[in-house]
Amino acid sequence: MTTVLVVDDDPSILMIHCKHLEQEGYNTLQAVDGKNALDLVEQQAENIDIILSDIQMPQLDGYQLCEKLKDDFSTADIPLIFVSGLTDLQEKLKGYSVGASDYITKPLHPPELKIKINHLLETRQQNNKLNQQVSDSVSTALQAMTYSSGMGQVLEFYNNSLNAKTFEELSFNVFEMTRAHDLKCSLYILTPGKTYTFGDQNTVSPLEKNIIELARKQSRFFDFKNRTVINYQQFSLLIKNMPCHDLERYGMLKDLLGTLCNAIESCINSLLRDNALAQKDDLITTVRNAMENIEKTFKKIQKDNRLAIDNLTEDLEEAMMTLGLTEPQENNIRQIAENCLERTNEIFYQSIVINEEFEKITDQLATEVNKTGS
C-alpha cells in the first residue's frame, strides 16, 4: 500500500488531508512541522512513498524541508507536493527551485490530488527502473572493459609464450597473467614421458599435486569451496582463491581463464613438437655420423683386404719358387688364394648393402621430420 507523509502545522487541516487520502486507499503518516517530518523521513525513508507538505510552518518551513530532503542521497527521490494557499508565480517558482515535484493550492480537491499522486508514483517507478537500467549498463560496460583488458593480456601471454623454450618459461608467463587478476595458482603439465608441476610460489606440495591428479578425472571446470581446477588434455591449472561466491566476477574469470587455457594448451603442444623435432634432428645427426664412420671403416677394410691379398699373393709366389712345387701344386695354391679373395670381396659387398640400408633409414627420418615441421 502507498504511504503518504502529510505535513501541516494546523491539526484540523492535517486531519482532513489524512482522511481524504485514507478514503482513496492510501496509508498515511503525520508530521506537525518540517522538523518533525524530517525526523520521520530519517527513521522510515524506505516506507514513505510521497510527501504532502504545507509551506508556512514553524521551526522548519516546507521549502527548507524540501531542500534538506533533496540534499540527502537516500531521500532525494521521494516526491514532494506542496499544498499551500500561496498562489502567486514567485511562490511556485521557489517551490520548483528547491526540488518539489508539484504544487497544489488550497483548498485541496481529493480527485486532483489522487491523479497527481499516482502520476508521481508512476514517474518515480519509471525513474527507478531507468536508474537500474543505467546501473546495469554501467556494470556491463565495466565488465566488458575488464574482459577486454583481460583478453589483451591473454594475447600478450600467447605472443610471449610462443617464444618459450621450456615449460619453466611457459609457467612463468602463466603466473604473470594470473597474478594480474590476484589469483594464486599451480600448473600441472603432462608430457608423454614426464609430468611437471609449477607453483606461483615456486613449490607445489605433494598433497596439492595429488589433488590435481584426482581432479583431472572430473569436469573441465571442477569447483570445490573457493578452489577451481581447470582440466585440459596436456595440463591442469589449479586456482586456489577462485571467487566462487561472487557469481559476476566468477563468470568473467571463468570466460577469461578458458581463453587463457586454450592458449596454454596451444603453447604446450608447440613445445612438444619442438622437442620432438629436436630429438629427431639429434637422431638423424647420430645416424649420419655413424654412417660416415662405417663408410670410413668399410673403405679402410677394403684397402686393408686388398693389401693383405696382394701381400699374400706375392708371398705365395716367392714361397712357391723356393719350395720346388710341381705346377699342379702351384696352381692349387693360387686357386686357394683366389678363393680367399673372392670370399673377402663378398663380405665387403655385403657390408656395402648394410650401408645402403642405413642411408634409407636416414632418408625416412628426414621425411618424418619434414612432415612434423610442416
C-alpha positions in Angstrom: 0.0 0.0 0.0 1.2 3.5 -0.9 2.2 5.6 2.2 1.9 9.4 2.2 3.5 11.6 4.8 1.3 14.6 5.4 3.0 17.6 6.9 1.0 20.6 8.3 1.1 22.7 11.5 -2.7 23.1 11.5 -4.1 19.9 13.3 -7.6 20.3 11.6 -6.1 20.5 8.1 -3.7 17.7 8.9 -6.7 15.5 9.9 -8.7 16.4 6.8 -5.9 15.7 4.4 -5.2 12.3 6.1 -9.0 11.4 6.0 -9.2 12.2 2.2 -6.1 10.1 1.5 -7.2 7.2 3.6 -10.6 7.2 1.8 -8.7 6.9 -1.5 -6.9 3.8 -0.2 -3.6 5.4 0.9 -1.8 4.7 4.2 -0.8 8.0 6.0 1.8 9.3 8.4 1.5 12.7 10.1 4.0 15.4 11.0 3.1 18.7 12.7 6.0 20.7 11.2 9.1 20.4 8.9 11.4 19.3 11.7 9.0 16.5 12.8 8.7 15.5 9.1 12.5 15.3 8.7 12.8 13.1 11.7 10.1 10.7 10.4 11.8 10.5 7.0 15.2 9.8 8.5 13.6 6.9 10.5 11.3 5.5 7.8 12.6 6.6 4.5 12.1 3.2 2.9 8.4 3.2 3.9 7.5 6.6 2.6 6.4 6.8 -1.0 5.4 10.5 -1.2 5.2 13.6 0.9 2.4 16.2 1.0 3.6 19.3 2.8 2.4 22.8 3.8 4.8 25.7 3.2 4.4 28.1 6.1 5.4 26.2 9.3 7.4 27.0 12.4 11.0 25.7 13.0 11.4 24.3 9.5 9.2 25.5 6.7 8.2 23.5 3.6 11.0 25.0 1.4 13.7 24.2 4.0 12.3 20.7 4.5 12.4 20.1 0.7 15.9 21.4 0.4 17.2 19.1 3.1 15.4 16.0 1.7 16.9 16.7 -1.8 20.4 17.2 -0.4 20.3 13.7 1.1 21.0 11.0 -1.5 18.9 8.5 0.5 15.8 10.7 0.4 16.3 12.8 -2.8 14.0 10.6 -5.0 10.9 10.9 -2.7 8.4 13.1 -4.5 7.1 16.1 -2.5 3.9 18.0 -3.3 3.4 21.5 -1.8 -0.2 22.2 -0.6 -0.5 26.0 0.1 -2.7 29.0 0.0 0.1 30.9 -1.6 -0.8 31.0 -5.3 1.5 33.6 -7.0 4.1 32.7 -9.5 7.1 33.5 -7.3 6.0 31.0 -4.7 5.5 28.3 -7.3 8.9 29.1 -8.8 10.5 28.9 -5.4 8.9 25.6 -4.8 10.2 24.3 -8.1 13.7 25.6 -7.4 14.0 23.7 -4.1 13.1 20.4 -5.9 9.4 20.0 -5.3 7.6 17.7 -7.7 4.2 19.5 -7.8 2.2 22.4 -6.3 -1.5 22.3 -5.2 -3.3 25.3 -4.0 -5.7 25.1 -1.1 -8.4 24.1 -0.7 -7.5 20.5 -1.6 -9.5 18.6 -4.2 -9.2 14.8 -3.5 -9.7 13.7 -7.1 -7.0 16.1 -8.3 -4.6 15.0 -5.5 -5.1 11.3 -6.4 -4.3 11.9 -10.0 -1.1 13.9 -9.1 0.0 11.3 -6.5 -0.5 8.4 -9.0 1.3 10.2 -11.7 4.3 11.0 -9.4 4.4 7.4 -8.1 4.4 6.1 -11.7 7.2 8.6 -12.7 9.2 7.5 -9.6 8.8 3.9 -10.6 9.9 4.6 -14.1 12.9 6.6 -12.9 13.9 3.8 -10.6 13.7 1.3 -13.4 15.7 3.7 -15.7 18.3 4.1 -13.0 18.6 0.4 -12.6 19.0 0.0 -16.3 21.7 2.7 -16.3 23.4 0.9 -13.4 23.2 -2.4 -15.2 24.6 -0.8 -18.4 27.5 0.7 -16.5 28.1 -2.6 -14.8 28.0 -4.4 -18.1 30.3 -1.8 -19.7 32.8 -2.1 -16.8 32.7 -5.9 -17.2 33.3 -5.6 -20.9 36.2 -3.3 -20.3 37.7 -5.7 -17.7 37.2 -8.6 -20.0 38.6 -6.7 -23.0 41.6 -5.8 -20.9 42.0 -9.5 -19.9 41.8 -10.6 -23.5 44.6 -8.2 -24.3 46.6 -9.8 -21.5 45.9 -13.3 -22.9 47.1 -12.1 -26.4 50.3 -10.7 -24.8 50.7 -14.0 -22.9 50.3 -16.0 -26.1 52.8 -13.9 -28.1 55.4 -14.2 -25.3 54.9 -17.9 -24.7 55.3 -18.8 -28.4 59.0 -17.9 -27.9 59.2 -20.0 -24.7 61.8 -22.8 -25.0 61.0 -24.7 -21.8 58.0 -25.4 -19.6 59.5 -23.3 -16.9 59.4 -20.3 -19.1 55.8 -21.1 -20.1 54.7 -21.4 -16.4 56.4 -18.1 -15.6 54.2 -16.4 -18.3 51.1 -18.1 -17.0 51.7 -16.9 -13.4 52.3 -13.4 -14.6 48.9 -13.4 -16.2 47.1 -14.9 -13.2 48.8 -12.6 -10.7 47.4 -9.7 -12.7 44.0 -10.9 -11.6 45.1 -11.6 -8.0 44.8 -15.3 -8.5 47.1 -17.9 -6.7 47.7 -20.9 -9.0 49.6 -24.1 -9.6 50.3 -25.6 -13.0 50.5 -29.3 -13.8 51.8 -30.3 -17.2 51.7 -33.8 -18.7 54.0 -35.0 -21.5 54.5 -38.5 -22.9 57.5 -39.2 -20.7 57.2 -36.9 -17.7 54.9 -34.7 -15.6 55.9 -31.2 -14.5 54.5 -29.2 -11.6 55.0 -25.4 -11.1 53.6 -23.1 -8.4 53.4 -19.3 -8.4 55.2 -19.5 -5.0 57.8 -21.9 -6.6 56.7 -25.0 -4.7 53.8 -27.5 -5.0 53.1 -29.7 -2.1 52.6 -33.5 -2.6 49.0 -33.2 -1.4 48.3 -30.4 -3.9 49.8 -32.4 -6.7 47.7 -35.4 -5.7 44.5 -33.3 -5.6 45.2 -32.0 -9.1 45.8 -35.6 -10.3 42.5 -36.8 -8.8 40.6 -33.7 -10.1 41.7 -34.5 -13.7 39.0 -37.2 -13.6 36.4 -34.5 -13.1 34.8 -32.0 -15.5 36.6 -29.2 -17.4 35.9 -26.7 -14.6 35.9 -28.5 -11.2 35.0 -26.3 -8.2 35.4 -27.2 -4.6 35.0 -24.5 -1.9 37.0 -21.5 -3.1 39.2 -23.5 -5.5 38.9 -24.4 -9.1 40.8 -27.0 -11.2 40.6 -26.4 -15.0 41.4 -29.6 -16.9 42.8 -29.8 -20.4 44.4 -32.7 -22.3 48.0 -31.6 -21.7 47.7 -29.8 -18.3 45.6 -28.8 -15.3 45.5 -25.3 -13.7 44.6 -25.0 -10.0 43.2 -21.7 -8.9 43.5 -21.6 -5.1 41.4 -18.4 -4.4 38.6 -18.5 -7.0 35.8 -16.1 -6.1 33.1 -18.7 -6.4 30.8 -16.7 -4.1 30.9 -13.7 -6.4 29.0 -15.0 -9.4 29.6 -11.9 -11.5 33.4 -12.0 -11.1 33.5 -15.8 -11.2 31.7 -15.8 -14.6 34.1 -13.1 -16.0 37.2 -15.0 -14.7 35.8 -18.3 -16.0 35.5 -16.9 -19.5 38.9 -15.3 -19.3 40.6 -18.4 -17.9 39.0 -20.6 -20.6 40.6 -18.4 -23.2 43.9 -18.4 -21.4 43.9 -22.2 -21.1 43.3 -22.6 -24.8 46.4 -20.5 -25.3 48.3 -22.6 -22.8 47.3 -25.9 -24.5 48.5 -24.5 -27.8 51.8 -23.4 -26.4 52.4 -26.8 -24.7 51.7 -28.6 -28.0 54.1 -26.3 -29.7 56.8 -27.0 -27.2 56.2 -30.8 -27.5 56.5 -30.5 -31.3 59.7 -28.5 -31.0 61.2 -31.1 -28.6 60.2 -34.0 -30.9 61.8 -32.2 -33.8 65.0 -31.6 -31.8 65.1 -35.3 -30.8 64.6 -36.4 -34.4 67.3 -34.0 -35.6 69.6 -35.4 -32.9 68.8 -38.9 -34.1 69.5 -38.1 -37.7 72.8 -36.5 -36.8 73.8 -39.6 -34.8 72.8 -41.9 -37.6 74.7 -39.8 -40.2 77.8 -39.7 -38.0 77.6 -43.4 -37.6 77.2 -44.0 -41.3 80.2 -41.7 -42.0 82.3 -43.7 -39.5 81.0 -47.0 -41.0 81.8 -45.8 -44.6 85.3 -44.9 -43.5 85.7 -48.2 -41.8 84.5 -50.1 -44.9 86.9 -48.2 -47.1 89.8 -49.0 -44.7 88.7 -52.7 -44.6 88.6 -52.8 -48.4 92.0 -51.3 -48.7 93.5 -53.5 -46.0 91.9 -56.6 -47.5 93.3 -55.8 -51.0 96.7 -55.1 -49.5 96.6 -58.3 -47.5 95.6 -60.4 -50.5 98.3 -58.7 -52.7 100.9 -59.4 -50.0 99.6 -62.9 -49.6 99.9 -63.5 -53.4 103.4 -62.1 -53.5 104.4 -64.2 -50.5 103.0 -67.3 -52.1 104.8 -66.6 -55.4 108.1 -66.2 -53.6 107.4 -69.3 -51.5 106.5 -71.5 -54.5 109.8 -70.5 -56.2 111.8 -71.9 -53.2 109.6 -74.8 -52.3 110.1 -76.7 -55.6 106.4 -77.4 -56.1 105.0 -79.0 -59.1 102.9 -76.9 -61.5 99.6 -78.6 -60.3 100.6 -77.8 -56.7 101.3 -74.2 -57.5 98.0 -73.9 -59.4 96.2 -75.4 -56.4 97.7 -72.8 -54.0 96.9 -70.0 -56.4 93.3 -71.2 -56.5 93.1 -71.2 -52.7 94.4 -67.6 -52.7 91.9 -66.5 -55.4 89.0 -68.2 -53.5 90.0 -66.3 -50.3 90.0 -63.0 -52.3 86.5 -63.8 -53.7 85.1 -64.5 -50.2 86.7 -61.4 -48.8 85.1 -59.3 -51.6 81.7 -60.9 -50.9 81.9 -60.0 -47.3 82.9 -56.4 -48.2 80.0 -56.0 -50.7 77.6 -57.3 -48.0 78.7 -54.5 -45.7 78.0 -52.1 -48.6 74.4 -53.3 -48.7 74.2 -52.6 -44.9 75.5 -49.1 -45.5 72.7 -48.6 -48.1 70.1 -49.7 -45.6 71.5 -47.1 -43.2 71.0 -44.4 -45.9 67.4 -45.5 -46.4 66.8 -45.1 -42.6 68.2 -41.6 -42.6 66.1 -40.6 -45.6 63.0 -41.9 -43.8 63.8 -40.0 -40.6 64.4 -36.8 -42.6 61.0 -37.2 -44.3 59.2 -37.7 -40.9 60.9 -34.5 -39.5 59.7 -32.5 -42.5 56.2 -33.8 -42.0 56.1 -32.8 -38.4 57.5 -29.4 -39.1 55.1 -28.6 -41.8 
